[in-house]
């Protein structure tokens, strides 16, 4: 079963994150992800890093995920 905590755990297991928030209704999910890995990367590249962290879950379990990706500097900004 997909829960906000299970999505958060998958993201943090595959990506160095300083902050992750996940919310949703079971079908549509929203995430705020703060990672130093995002520095110097385009928004598309940042999202690709999150998709890589989620792996097969993105294809099999999580069908709609909107995300806001930020560097630590942007987050504290």
Secondary structure as GFF3:
##gff-version 3
##sequence-region A 1 77
A	DSSP	alpha_helix	4	14	.	.	.	ID=ss1
A	DSSP	beta_strand	19	24	.	.	.	ID=ss2
A	DSSP	beta_strand	28	34	.	.	.	ID=ss3
A	DSSP	three_ten_helix	36	38	.	.	.	ID=ss4
A	DSSP	alpha_helix	43	54	.	.	.	ID=ss5
A	DSSP	alpha_helix	56	60	.	.	.	ID=ss6
A	DSSP	beta_strand	64	70	.	.	.	ID=ss7
A	DSSP	alpha_helix	72	76	.	.	.	ID=ss8
###
